[in-house]
Amino acid sequence: MQAIGFQQHLPITAANSLFTFETLIPTPKGHDLLVEVNAVAVNPVDVGVRQSGHTTLKKPKILGWDAVGIVKKIGKDVTLFKPGERVFYAGSFKRPGCNSQYQLVDERIVGHAPQKLSNAQAAAIPLTALTAWEALFEQLAIKPQNPQNNAAVILIINGAGGVGSMATQLAHWAGLKVIASASRPETISWTIKHGADLTVNHHHNLVTEVHDLGYKYVDYLLELNDLDGHWNEMAELIKPTGQIVSITENRQPIDLKKLTKKRAKFAWEWMFSKSYYQTADLLTQHQILEKVADLLNQGKLQSTLTKELSPINVANLKKAHQLVETNKMIGKVVISNTDH
């Protein structure tokens, strides 16, 4: 089969930053599905893995952590899917990615693709939906559609990105008052369209911005960009016994003592944790994707696709990487083959 990968950590404009190569079609074992890939999305993690490093890899590494495709073969322990079914998933950080004709993925982190969405629309969803769902409903322990949520406020820092676009929708669906940060007219419009009740500008002082909206504290805080730059603001804005979750790593030590008197909680969210460590709750990612697909089919969630390229090839993957590298993407970029 054909696959696209890299061996050297090069600028995306370099000739061999990504290239096509031939490799064997893998054989599914255990809980594996062999999926024929029809659409893939590019995320910041793709760019991060491609850029970070200095060594030349012995064999090409295949990127890609968002896909839609058709199940072709199954391993002997598979119970959730049958050949011929259309699926979507983000995959595992430890296995070859989806920038290839075929890919192996564990059924327990796969969902049935939403029927009412095209391949491209569906491919925009898995990684960001899983991240947002786990952050909100596992790490922040928000109970979806609990009547008490109507009195709760969440601040989402970076509301127009891939995860932010899903998180604003899910937080709104859960019943929360959603304040999302956005700094440009087009990103402000996007976040409001996707469930934000109010917006603040993350290039300004967030404490002042939130206070100007009439809120001294927020009940929950979801940090999606620049933890170091916003930490002091976050510590000041979170209410006593409130909860903070972050998906971005800190470059400097963060001062957790700032949360001591408030008895506030801080947690990390990394969507790949369950598959990386093969945790006992691995199946929850299948369950989340099934629920998300249902909400998409009902029209309660919208795809965050904003840019589609076709077909899946090196040139289009390079274009997608360049778009993500601008750090100004609204929503998601997807590369697809012709819809089946």
C-alpha positions in Angstrom: 0.0 0.0 0.0 1.0 3.6 -0.3 1.6 5.8 2.8 2.9 9.3 3.4 5.5 10.0 6.1 8.8 11.7 7.0 12.3 10.7 8.1 13.8 14.1 8.8 12.4 17.0 10.9 12.3 19.5 8.1 10.4 22.7 7.4 7.1 21.8 5.6 8.3 23.7 2.5 11.3 21.3 2.1 11.1 18.8 -0.6 11.2 15.7 1.7 9.3 17.1 4.7 6.6 14.6 3.7 6.9 11.9 1.0 5.1 8.9 -0.4 6.5 5.4 0.1 5.3 1.8 -0.3 4.8 -0.5 2.7 2.9 -3.7 3.5 -0.8 -3.8 4.3 -0.9 -4.7 8.0 -2.8 -7.7 9.3 -5.4 -7.1 12.1 -5.0 -9.1 15.3 -7.0 -9.1 18.6 -9.2 -6.0 18.8 -7.7 -4.5 15.5 -9.7 -3.2 12.6 -8.1 -2.8 9.2 -9.6 0.4 7.8 -9.4 1.7 4.3 -8.8 5.4 4.9 -11.0 7.9 2.9 -10.5 11.2 4.8 -8.0 12.6 7.3 -7.6 15.8 9.3 -4.4 17.6 10.2 -4.0 18.7 13.8 -1.4 20.6 15.8 0.0 17.3 17.0 0.9 16.4 13.4 2.9 19.5 13.1 4.5 19.1 16.5 5.7 15.5 15.8 7.0 16.4 12.4 8.9 19.5 13.7 10.3 18.2 17.0 13.5 16.3 16.7 16.9 16.4 15.0 17.7 12.8 14.2 17.0 11.0 10.9 14.6 8.1 11.4 15.5 4.6 10.2 12.1 4.2 8.5 9.4 6.7 7.6 7.0 7.7 10.4 3.3 8.0 9.3 1.5 10.9 10.8 -2.3 11.4 11.1 -4.7 11.3 14.1 -8.2 11.8 12.6 -9.7 9.5 10.0 -12.9 8.2 8.4 -12.8 5.0 6.5 -14.4 1.6 5.8 -13.6 -1.5 7.9 -12.1 -4.1 5.5 -10.9 -6.9 8.0 -11.2 -7.5 11.7 -9.1 -9.2 14.4 -10.4 -12.3 16.1 -11.5 -10.5 19.3 -13.5 -7.8 17.5 -17.1 -7.5 18.6 -18.1 -3.9 18.0 -17.7 -3.7 14.2 -18.1 -5.7 11.0 -16.4 -5.4 7.6 -18.1 -2.8 5.4 -19.0 -0.4 8.2 -18.0 3.2 8.0 -16.0 4.4 11.0 -14.3 7.4 12.5 -11.5 7.7 15.1 -8.4 9.5 16.2 -6.2 6.4 16.8 -3.2 5.9 19.0 0.0 7.9 19.5 2.0 4.6 19.6 0.9 3.2 16.2 1.3 4.4 12.6 -1.0 7.2 11.7 -3.8 7.5 9.2 -1.9 9.1 6.3 -1.9 5.8 4.4 -4.2 3.7 2.3 -4.9 1.3 5.2 -4.5 1.5 8.9 -4.9 -0.7 12.0 -6.8 0.8 14.9 -8.2 -0.8 18.1 -12.0 -1.1 17.9 -12.3 0.2 21.5 -11.2 3.7 20.4 -13.4 3.8 17.2 -17.0 4.9 16.6 -19.5 4.4 13.8 -19.2 7.5 11.5 -22.1 9.9 11.7 -24.4 9.0 8.9 -25.5 12.5 8.1 -22.0 13.8 7.6 -19.7 13.5 4.6 -16.3 11.8 5.0 -14.6 15.2 5.3 -17.1 16.6 7.8 -16.8 13.5 10.0 -12.9 13.4 9.8 -12.8 16.8 11.4 -14.4 15.5 14.6 -12.7 12.6 16.5 -9.6 14.0 18.1 -11.1 17.3 19.1 -14.4 15.7 20.3 -12.6 13.2 22.4 -10.4 15.9 23.9 -13.2 18.2 24.6 -15.5 15.5 26.0 -12.8 14.1 28.3 -11.8 17.5 29.5 -15.4 18.6 30.3 -17.1 15.5 31.5 -14.2 13.4 32.9 -11.5 15.9 34.1 -13.9 18.7 35.1 -16.5 16.1 36.1 -19.4 18.2 34.6 -22.6 16.1 34.4 -24.1 16.8 31.0 -27.5 18.5 31.1 -27.7 18.6 34.8 -30.1 21.4 35.8 -27.4 22.8 38.1 -25.3 23.6 35.1 -27.6 26.4 34.2 -26.0 28.4 37.1 -22.4 27.5 36.2 -20.0 29.5 34.0 -17.1 28.0 32.0 -14.3 30.1 30.5 -12.7 28.4 27.4 -9.4 30.0 26.3 -9.0 29.8 22.5 -12.6 29.1 21.5 -12.2 29.1 17.7 -9.5 26.4 17.3 -10.3 22.7 16.7 -10.8 21.7 20.3 -12.3 25.0 21.3 -14.9 24.7 18.5 -16.1 21.3 19.9 -15.8 22.4 23.5 -18.0 25.4 23.1 -20.7 23.2 21.5 -20.4 20.5 24.1 -20.4 22.9 27.1 -23.5 24.7 25.6 -25.2 21.3 25.1 -24.4 20.4 28.7 -26.2 23.5 29.9 -23.4 25.8 30.9 -23.0 29.5 30.4 -20.1 29.6 28.0 -17.5 32.4 27.8 -15.0 31.7 25.0 -11.9 33.7 24.2 -11.5 35.0 20.6 -9.6 38.0 19.3 -10.6 38.7 15.7 -14.1 39.5 14.2 -14.2 36.2 12.3 -13.2 34.1 15.4 -15.7 36.0 17.6 -18.4 35.2 15.1 -17.4 31.6 14.9 -17.3 31.0 18.7 -20.8 32.5 19.1 -22.1 30.4 16.2 -20.7 27.3 18.0 -22.3 27.8 21.4 -20.5 30.6 23.2 -22.8 33.0 25.1 -20.1 35.6 25.6 -16.6 36.3 24.3 -13.4 37.8 25.7 -10.1 38.7 24.0 -7.2 36.6 25.1 -4.7 39.3 23.9 -6.1 41.5 26.7 -6.1 40.9 30.4 -8.6 38.1 30.9 -9.3 39.1 34.5 -10.5 42.5 33.4 -12.3 41.1 30.4 -14.3 38.6 32.5 -15.0 41.1 35.3 -16.3 43.6 32.7 -18.9 40.9 31.7 -20.1 40.9 35.3 -18.4 37.8 36.6 -15.9 37.8 39.5 -15.1 34.1 39.1 -15.9 31.3 36.7 -16.8 27.8 37.9 -14.8 25.9 35.3 -11.8 26.8 33.1 -10.7 25.0 30.0 -7.2 26.1 28.8 -6.4 25.4 25.1 -3.6 27.8 24.3 -0.6 29.3 26.2 -0.8 27.9 29.7 2.2 29.9 30.9 0.9 33.2 29.6 -2.6 32.8 31.2 -1.8 31.0 34.4 -1.9 34.0 36.8 -5.2 35.1 35.2 -6.6 31.6 35.5 -5.7 31.3 39.1 -7.3 34.6 39.9 -10.5 33.9 37.9 -11.3 30.4 39.1 -13.8 30.3 41.9 -13.1 28.8 45.3 -13.4 25.0 44.9 -13.5 25.5 41.1 -11.8 23.3 38.5 -9.2 24.0 35.8 -8.1 21.6 33.0 -5.4 22.3 30.4 -4.5 20.5 27.1 -1.3 22.5 26.5 2.0 21.9 28.2 3.8 24.5 30.3 7.3 25.6 29.3 8.0 26.9 32.8 6.9 25.6 36.2 3.3 26.7 37.0 2.7 27.8 40.6 0.0 25.5 41.9 0.2 27.3 45.3 -1.9 30.0 43.7 -4.8 27.5 44.0 -4.2 26.5 47.6 -6.5 28.9 49.5 -9.3 28.4 46.9 -9.0 24.6 47.2 -9.2 24.7 43.4 -8.3 21.6 41.3 -6.0 21.4 38.3 -5.9 18.5 35.8 -4.3 17.7 32.5 -6.1 16.3 29.5 -4.3 14.3 26.8 -6.7 12.4 24.5 -4.1 9.7 23.8 -3.6 8.7 27.4 -6.0 5.8 27.4 -4.6 4.1 24.3 -1.0 5.0 25.2 -1.2 3.2 28.6 -4.0 0.8 27.6 -6.0 1.9 30.6 -8.9 -0.1 32.0 -11.4 2.5 30.6 -10.1 2.3 27.0 -13.6 1.4 25.8 -14.9 4.8 26.9 -13.5 6.4 23.8 -15.7 4.1 21.6 -18.6 5.1 23.8 -17.8 8.8 23.5 -17.5 8.7 19.7 -20.8 6.8 19.5 -22.5 9.5 21.6 -20.9 12.3 19.5 -22.0 10.7 16.3 -25.6 10.5 17.6 -25.5 14.2 18.6 -24.1 15.1 15.1 -26.8 13.0 13.4 -29.5 14.8 15.5 -28.0 18.2 14.6 -27.2 19.0 18.2 -23.5 19.3 17.3 -22.0 20.6 14.0 -18.9 19.6 12.2 -16.0 22.1 12.6 -14.7 21.5 9.0 -13.7 24.8 7.5 -11.2 23.7 4.7 -11.3 20.6 2.5 -8.6 19.5 0.2 -8.7 16.5 -2.2 -7.3 14.0 -2.8 -5.1 12.6 -0.1 -1.5 13.2 -1.4 1.7 14.8 -0.3 0.9 18.2 -1.9 -2.4 18.5 0.0 -1.0 17.3 3.3 1.8 19.9 3.0 -0.9 22.6 2.4 -2.8 21.4 5.4 0.3 21.5 7.6 1.1 25.0 6.5 -2.4 26.1 7.4 -2.1 24.6 10.9 1.3 26.2 11.3 -0.1 29.7 11.0 -1.8 29.2 14.4 -4.7 31.2 12.9 -6.9 28.3 11.7 -10.6 28.5 12.5 -12.0 25.0 12.9 -10.4 22.1 11.0 -8.7 21.3 7.7 -9.4 17.9 6.2 -8.0 16.0 3.1 -10.4 13.6 1.5 -10.6 11.2 -1.4 -13.9 11.1 -3.3 -16.8 10.3 -0.9 -18.1 6.7 -1.2 
